[in-house]
Amino acid sequence: MNKLIIYGDIHGCYDEFLFLRNKINPKKDDIEVCVGDIITKGKNSIKTLEFIIENNIQSVLGNHEDKLLRYLNHQKQNKKNPIILANDEQNIINNLTKKHIQFLENLSLFLKFENITILHGGLQNDISLNDLSKKDKQKILRLRYLDENYEYLTYGKEDERSTFWADIYDGKQGFIVYGHQWFKEVNKNNFAIGIDTGCVYGNKLSAIVFPDIKEYSNYKIYSQKALF
């Protein structure tokens, strides 16, 4: 039976990614997916991206990939680019090949395997994945906290009255595996699990493995400590 293997935010942590993948030891027919933010911040973004492409590993779009794609689209216009890149991001842009860009441009906002939904940021209960507005799509990439009326909060606006989206998510769009917000340990809720454990910040890289995609409550967590 094919396993479903989902990796948390790699952020260019190539060595940790290889160590983690070797621990899991994927078989030829297993499905491997990333929750986005494959690149930026870490020191080996291009090597990571190349490995993922060469090994037919799938991914959803992360907000960091989205930023670079928006930058590239603005570059096609004959005016000043409104998106400001960090040195790391500019270095990635300088080294992207056509193959890399094509891969990034084809990343889906979400992927579904039976009742398991993989996306980068989060989902509000009143949003249907089958009917997404442009604003909804941006929320899915970036959602962390909701205000007291359960409305989307931009990053940094949260306070003690705010609610983390997964704490109230109702499960109607499937059991969600997400990244974006990092935790010291995977963050478990009734209908969602966050697997970004902050490797690029010195913690660890994590993955979740479902032996049977029809049984989302049955899974195993694998982790690899940051190597610096």
ZIQUIPE-V647803 format. One record per backbone hydrogen bond with DSSP energy under -1.0 kcal/mol. CO is the residue of the C=O (numbers start at 1). NH is the residue of the N-H. If there is no record, write none. Layout:
<<CO NH> <CO NH>>
This chain:
<<3 31> <4 210> <5 33> <6 208> <7 35> <10 13> <11 42> <12 14> <12 44> <13 17> <14 18> <15 19> <16 20> <17 21> <18 22> <19 23> <20 24> <21 25> <27 30> <31 5> <32 58> <33 7> <34 60> <37 11> <38 12> <40 42> <44 48> <45 49> <46 50> <47 51> <48 52> <49 53> <50 54> <51 55> <52 57> <53 56> <58 34> <62 66> <63 67> <64 68> <65 69> <66 70> <67 71> <68 72> <69 73> <70 74> <71 75> <74 77> <77 79> <86 90> <87 91> <88 92> <89 93> <90 94> <92 95> <97 101> <98 102> <99 103> <100 104> <101 105> <102 106> <104 107> <108 61> <111 118> <113 116> <115 175> <116 113> <117 177> <118 111> <120 179> <124 127> <128 131> <133 137> <134 138> <135 139> <136 140> <137 141> <138 142> <139 143> <140 121> <140 122> <144 165> <145 153> <146 163> <147 150> <151 147> <154 157> <159 162> <163 146> <164 167> <165 168> <171 174> <175 117> <176 193> <177 119> <178 195> <179 181> <187 194> <191 176> <192 189> <193 178> <194 187> <196 183> <197 204> <198 201> <198 203> <199 202> <203 226> <205 224> <206 8> <207 222> <208 6> <209 220> <210 4> <212 215> <215 218> <220 209> <222 207> <224 205>>
